[in-house]
Structures are given as structure tokens and as C-alpha cells.
């Protein structure tokens, strides 16, 4: 007969012990990381690493852009009567601070810029200047008068892009600045298809101004001395309205540029677009087409062919012939101005 344990009614049954975790101390979550850092001299290694990094960055001299040397780039074009003025301070993209090194981390940030007509004679020199100062450049050209050879030396540069596109068609890009140079400028070229010329000046400018409005970009239009027509004032001032012919054979270019200037100022007044207008005169220099049809190129072409030099007019005309070295400086001057308008 097996033994049995009997419990009396007034006696309680024994309860088996169950595991209960220790309560978490209130400062355990704070003190645990501190103990981890202090254990095995980890804090010492962190401080030594910070000191070595500080010495490394302090020993590196702050790099600054070397002064622009036209001999390294085959020329830049010039504006007529536009002084290459550097503005100290100010809010313009072209502002320059004089003296001293740029603090680490505060160097000039490169801009993203689109240049229409950037494969042409004038545009390619502008692209050279923008690339040289550290900007990212997108060239848009339909190669009617522009040539790939003018920008081929930038192929492979990560800051350079080339798009074959006609500005008469809309274009969507994210950029900080727009330099609108797209239009044939030689009488030989713009008379070839006058309707296309005026469409480029009007519709192309509308498309680029619309892009500037959408993305908040600064817009620069390269205009021409032809907006003065057959001027009665020499030299011409920006306040002079000109002596024009709206129905002549050259009007597709002259009136097209006048309309482009009107659209540019209307976008400035009506939509708040920040604009610049640069009226370029008879520019010549490297990368100019030999069959350009203008005075200097004709002189050069006739001299190379050993032909008699053609003399235009009665030698009483007052014309400016700026060579293409310095166009980038002119663009910097207009770029840094705080006011909008023609220069």
C-alpha cells in the first residue's frame, strides 16, 4: 500500500518557485554606452583619430582657381563697349571676393549652365570660359552653323554635355543659368532661310525664356548691333532706338533680334525672370567660318586666295571690330551686374 500525503484543509499546498528577472536599473541605458566607450581605451582612439584628421585637412592648402590664360583656350569673344568689371560682394553669380583664401568648405559651387548655340564661333569660346571656371555646361546646338570640332576638346569632361536639338522645339532641363546664343549671325547664313531665322529668334527665345521661368534660372540673350538698323548715331548708346527697316532682306535677323529683346524684357517685367541682354558687334577670331561673309573674314579669305581686298562703303563708316579674346570676361561682367537690361 503506497503512502499518500494528505493535507489538512487549513494547510496550503506548496507552490513551486518560478523565475522572475531582475528589475532594470533606471540609469542602465545611459551608463551602458558610457562604460562601453571607456572600456579598453576606446575613447583615446577616437580622440587620436579626430586629431589626425584635423591635422590632415589643415595641412592641405586651400586650392584657388588659377587666373585665366587665353593662351590655354583658343580665344573668347568680346562685347562691344562692355567693361570687364569685377564686383566685390553683392548677390550676383559673378561676384568676386578680393584677397585671402577661401575657407575650407566655402569654395565657389559650380553652376549648371545651358548654352544654346554653344558649338558655334562665339558660343564655343564662351563654353571654354565656363568650363575653365568650374561650371557644368550643357551645349544645345542643331549644327546649322555650329561644328562639333569647336567643342570636341571637351569630350570626356564630366562637366560637359552636348545635345543636338533645335531651340524652336521645347526643351526641359534643370539649370541655374541660360546663355541663349542660338541663331545664325552671318548674312550668308541667315538669308539662306529667313523664315527659319526669325523663328529661331522668336520661338526659340520664347522656349528658353519659358524654361528660365519654370526653373528660376538667370537668362542672358546675346543680341546684335543690327538692332540699331542703319544707325544715324555713332557710336550707338543703349538708349538709342535705331533707324530700322522692318521689310528689308536683312530684317529676318534684325527684327528677330529686336523681338527677342522685347520678349526678354517682357518676361522680366511680367514674370520676374532675371535677364541680361548683350549686344555683340562685329566679332571675329579663331573658329570663325572662312565663308562667314562679313568684313574681316572676307579680308582673310581674299588674302589667303591672293585676291584683291574688297573695300566696303566710302571709309566713313564707324564700326567696331572686337577680336574674340575676352568674350568670357564680358559675360562675367554682365553676369555679375545687379540690374537687368542691355549691356
Secondary structure as GFF3:
##gff-version 3
##sequence-region A 1 343
A	DSSP	alpha_helix	28	38	.	.	.	ID=ss1
A	DSSP	three_ten_helix	39	41	.	.	.	ID=ss2
A	DSSP	alpha_helix	42	59	.	.	.	ID=ss3
A	DSSP	beta_strand	112	116	.	.	.	ID=ss4
A	DSSP	alpha_helix	121	132	.	.	.	ID=ss5
A	DSSP	beta_strand	136	141	.	.	.	ID=ss6
A	DSSP	three_ten_helix	148	150	.	.	.	ID=ss7
A	DSSP	three_ten_helix	152	154	.	.	.	ID=ss8
A	DSSP	beta_strand	160	164	.	.	.	ID=ss9
A	DSSP	beta_strand	177	180	.	.	.	ID=ss10
A	DSSP	alpha_helix	187	190	.	.	.	ID=ss11
A	DSSP	alpha_helix	194	199	.	.	.	ID=ss12
A	DSSP	pi_helix	200	204	.	.	.	ID=ss13
A	DSSP	alpha_helix	205	215	.	.	.	ID=ss14
A	DSSP	beta_strand	218	224	.	.	.	ID=ss15
A	DSSP	three_ten_helix	225	228	.	.	.	ID=ss16
A	DSSP	alpha_helix	251	271	.	.	.	ID=ss17
A	DSSP	beta_strand	275	280	.	.	.	ID=ss18
A	DSSP	alpha_helix	295	304	.	.	.	ID=ss19
A	DSSP	alpha_helix	327	336	.	.	.	ID=ss20
A	DSSP	beta_strand	341	342	.	.	.	ID=ss21
###
